[in-house]
Amino acid sequence: MKRSILTTIAVLLSVGFLTACTNNEMGTVGGAALGGVAGSALTGGSTAGTIVGAVGGGLIGNAVTR
């Protein structure tokens, strides 16, 4: 119960902060999220793969939305 409440609060705060972002910032965040998921999936859940994917995705998302 406690965990679901904290998760809900975290999601609501994240959405609130993202609504104040510019399109470029949203592209960067979206790219980082997708890159992190892809990096994790491709490396079998490796921390390094997730980080590299997130950084690469963030850079690509930033470049695409400029």
C-alpha positions in Angstrom: 0.0 0.0 0.0 2.7 2.4 1.0 4.7 1.7 -2.2 1.8 2.3 -4.5 1.1 5.7 -2.8 4.8 6.7 -3.2 4.8 5.5 -6.8 1.6 7.6 -7.6 3.2 10.7 -6.0 6.4 10.2 -7.9 4.5 9.9 -11.2 2.3 12.9 -10.5 5.4 15.0 -9.7 7.2 13.9 -12.8 4.3 14.8 -15.0 4.0 18.1 -13.3 7.6 18.9 -13.9 7.5 17.8 -17.5 4.6 20.1 -18.4 6.9 23.0 -17.8 9.5 21.8 -20.2 10.2 23.1 -23.7 9.8 20.8 -26.8 13.6 20.4 -26.9 13.7 19.3 -23.3 10.8 16.9 -23.8 12.6 15.4 -26.8 15.7 14.9 -24.7 13.8 13.3 -21.8 11.8 11.1 -24.1 14.9 10.0 -26.0 16.7 9.2 -22.8 13.8 7.2 -21.5 13.5 5.2 -24.7 17.3 4.8 -25.0 17.5 3.5 -21.4 14.8 0.9 -22.0 16.4 -0.2 -25.3 19.9 -0.3 -23.8 18.6 -2.4 -20.9 16.8 -4.8 -23.2 19.7 -5.2 -25.5 22.2 -5.9 -22.8 20.0 -8.2 -20.6 19.5 -5.6 -17.9 23.1 -4.4 -17.6 23.5 -1.1 -15.7 26.2 0.1 -18.1 24.0 -0.8 -21.1 21.1 1.1 -19.6 23.2 4.2 -18.9 24.8 4.2 -22.4 21.4 3.8 -24.0 19.9 6.6 -22.0 22.8 9.0 -22.8 22.7 8.1 -26.5 18.9 8.4 -26.6 19.0 11.7 -24.9 21.5 13.0 -27.4 19.5 11.8 -30.3 16.2 13.2 -28.8 17.9 16.5 -28.3 19.2 16.7 -31.8 15.9 15.7 -33.4 13.9 18.3 -31.6 16.2 21.2 -32.4 
